[in-house]
Amino acid sequence: MRAELSWMVLMQAIQYLKSDPILWIPSTIWFKLMRRCVREIQRTQISIVKKKPPNLGILTGLLNHMLCSTTSTPIIYDFHVRESLALLKYRNLLETAGMFFLQDFDLSSSTHLDEVQQIDDVNVLGLMDITVKAQRDRAAVERMDALQSDESESEEYPLGRMPTWTRLKLVITNLPAMIMRPWSWSSKLSNTQLNVGCLVVMFTRHVWLMLMPEIFKGIRPYPSSLQEAMRCWMIMIIDNTLTSITFEACNAGLHDNAGVTPGRLGPKSRAFVDRCSLFFPDPDASNKHNAQSQWCVLWEGNGYITEYHRTMKTLDGVQQASLKQGLCDIFSDLHCLPVSGARVWVQKKDAIVFITNPAFYRIDRVGRGGESHRRAPRVRHTMKVIKGKHIFAADLMDSQPFDADGNLRRKTERQKHWDIHKKMTMAKKNKRVPSPPHHHRCRPFPMDELKHVTTDDEMHVG
């Protein structure tokens, strides 16, 4: 019985295909599929770049072709891409399945894909501009060798238990992943209050939304949960997201038993738990009144700071303290943050500056050592990386779902006063008495002139 049913279904399918049917797919499903394909190809490319296989150019060309094929059928110009597609039986797979798949692609393997060329040749290396990249890698290796020459390297303490402040800053700037432990989700964060998680998610979305799209080499972070929002501040995620960044060391909590941080120059850095009040300030904070500041848009309209103040007004004293403590716990466990102060985002030359959390440093404390003085670099024109105030305000408004009641509620005090003034002005205009109309004197028709009018019958035609 089951065999007969299967045979009937097969015959119906064959008959259906012979009719040359058209399959209609909703646009939401189709575009979600395309977005998922692009995202997975991008993640695959990022993963293989980190591992640096010997055939990185071959795999990059293949993934780039798949990326272009999501919207159209691209023309294959590079010979190595055509050769790789031929080895993978690209034509045969399209004729049978209608789509191209890499089922044997293994990210955990050293070769990733056995069917294609395993080593990049000279032509592929030229297309990848491998010469410049090799110089950067060689310089990074030389810096690592110079830093590791004084002390023996270990897995737990790569720079030793008490490196100098000079050495720690240099490693944080060049190789932050070497000295910092990776971030991981803590089980204690699972009990975080819902309003705390919503505020951290909104904070992450709005702060990343301020940056210009030209500086992104990956997808702009847009988290939907507290865990995703905290992952957006990992050094590896930031490195894969922005084109030009630099990391700075934080000396908070690195003091010795006497409370002194050896080798530190300048003021003590603000701890990450204290930076919570910078990003979630009180209503009477100083940066509220600076109209030219990057913070001002976040204080108005749909900004996360406005939402934070609105939430605080609905809570009593104990609940407000609990909310602030929850935010402080989150900030103390972040991997890094922007070096914010008078500005939300700070840049040096063309690089955006982030400060790292010393709680993740693989050291015990800072050791004693001299601090070298370097000449200040020459000032040069920097690339614009922060959106303008009005552009960011428009993008912030577009990122929020439309809510008529909410928009009426979110009017600023200045807008409310202007609405009242406008209504009063219109009322005064309506009360103004118009001037009396001008009376035009009617002239009577001259009846005596009709005697001199000649009719058509009396006209003489010559």
WOGIMO-V508203 format. One record per backbone hydrogen bond with DSSP energy under -0.5 kcal/mol. NH is the residue of the N-H (numbers start at 1). CO is the residue of the C=O. Records with the same first field share a line. If there is no record, write none. Layout:
# WOGIMO-V508203
NH->CO, CO
This chain:
# WOGIMO-V508203
5->1
6->2
7->3
8->4
9->5
10->6
11->7
12->8
13->9
14->10
15->11
16->12
17->13
18->14
19->15, 16
20->17
24->22
30->26
31->27
32->28
33->29
34->30
35->31
36->32
37->33
38->34
39->35
40->36
41->37
42->38
43->39
44->40
45->41
46->42
47->43
48->44
49->45
50->46
51->47
52->48
53->48
56->53
59->55
60->56
61->57
62->58
63->59
64->60
65->61
66->62
67->63
68->64
69->65
70->67
71->68
72->68
74->72
77->75
82->78
83->79
84->80
85->81
86->82
87->83
88->84
89->86
90->85
93->89
94->90
95->91
96->92
97->93
98->93, 94
105->102
106->104, 112
107->105
109->106
113->111
116->113
120->54
125->121
126->122
127->123
128->124
129->126
130->125
133->129
134->130
135->131
136->132
137->133
138->134
139->135
140->136
141->137
142->138
143->139
144->140
145->141
146->142
147->143
148->144
149->146
154->157
160->157
165->367
168->164
169->165
170->166
171->167
172->168
173->169
174->170
175->171
178->175
179->175, 176
180->176
181->360
189->186
190->187
191->188
192->189
197->193
198->194
199->195
200->196
201->197
202->198
203->199
204->200
205->201
206->202
207->203
208->204
209->205
210->206, 207
211->208
212->385
215->212
216->213
217->241
218->241
229->225
230->226
231->227
232->228
233->230
234->231
238->234
239->235
240->236
241->237, 238
242->238
243->215
246->352
248->354
254->251
256->260
259->256
262->260
264->261
275->271
276->273
277->274
278->275
279->275
280->276
285->282
288->285
289->286
291->289
293->290
296->293
298->295
299->295, 296
300->297
303->300
305->298
306->298
307->303
308->304
309->305
310->306
311->307
312->308
313->309
314->310, 311
315->312
320->316
321->317
322->318
323->319
324->320
325->321
326->322
327->323
328->324
329->325
330->326
331->327
332->328
333->329, 330
334->331
336->233
337->355
339->353
340->338
341->343
348->351
349->347
351->348
352->244
353->346
354->246
355->337
356->248
357->335
358->356
360->357
361->358
362->179
363->361
364->161
365->161
366->254
367->163
372->370
374->372
385->383
387->210
392->388
393->389
394->390
395->391
396->392
397->393
398->394
399->395
400->397
407->403
408->404
409->405
410->406
411->408
416->412
417->413
418->414
419->415
420->416
421->417
422->418
423->419
424->420
425->421
426->422
427->423
428->424
429->425
430->426
431->427
432->428, 429
440->438
441->439
447->445
449->446
450->447
451->448
452->449
453->450
459->455, 456
461->459
462->460
